[in-house]
Amino acid sequence: MNIKKALKEKNKKIKEANEYFSKMSQYNSVEVGNKRPYSAKEMLEMWKQSVDDLITLKTKIHLANVSVYGKIFRLAELKSMVSNLKSLSCNEGKSAPNRWSSEERQVMEAEITVTERDEMIKTLETEIEKIQDELDIHNGTTEI
């Protein structure tokens, strides 16, 4: 199985483990005399097995990704930079009047202009796409 398929399988296993726990939790305590549709003890065992399987799969994925950890970490940090830059205020000129205050409007000046910020974001997003393409190739061709 390649990493791409393993990542999909990981998500299925996470969902499966959560479903077992949910059933265990929901049907552990029932009113005396009511039928229990799922055995909490059986769900507990299935949940534990599912978590063990998930741990094994995640370990295999991580070991297969050792050679691209730098790219994975860079990708995450570049995405964080884009998110932060998008929230950077680049307001310039007079601020809008505040109808609840008698204060005078402020005149704003940005050291980094909106066009400079947008260009930085565009450059980062181009690098993100390049790294993502490289990781997609790695995930599609690397067997675990």
Stockholm file with secondary structure:
# STOCKHOLM 1.0

chainA/1-144         MNIKKALKEKNKKIKEANEYFSKMSQYNSVEVGNKRPYSAKEMLEMWKQSVDDLITLKTKIHLANVSVYGKIFRLAELKSMVSNLKSLSCNEGKSAPNRWSSEERQVMEAEITVTERDEMIKTLETEIEKIQDELDIHNGTTEI
#=GR chainA/1-144 SS CBHHHHHHHHHHHHHHHHHHHHHHHHHHSCCTTSCCSSCHHHHHHHHHHHHHHHHHHHHHHHHHTGGGHHHHHHHHHHHHHHHHHHTCCCCCEECCCCTTCCCCCCEECCSSCHHHHHHHHHHHHHHHHHHHHHHHHHHHHCBC
#=GC SS_cons         CBHHHHHHHHHHHHHHHHHHHHHHHHHHSCCTTSCCSSCHHHHHHHHHHHHHHHHHHHHHHHHHTGGGHHHHHHHHHHHHHHHHHHTCCCCCEECCCCTTCCCCCCEECCSSCHHHHHHHHHHHHHHHHHHHHHHHHHHHHCBC
//
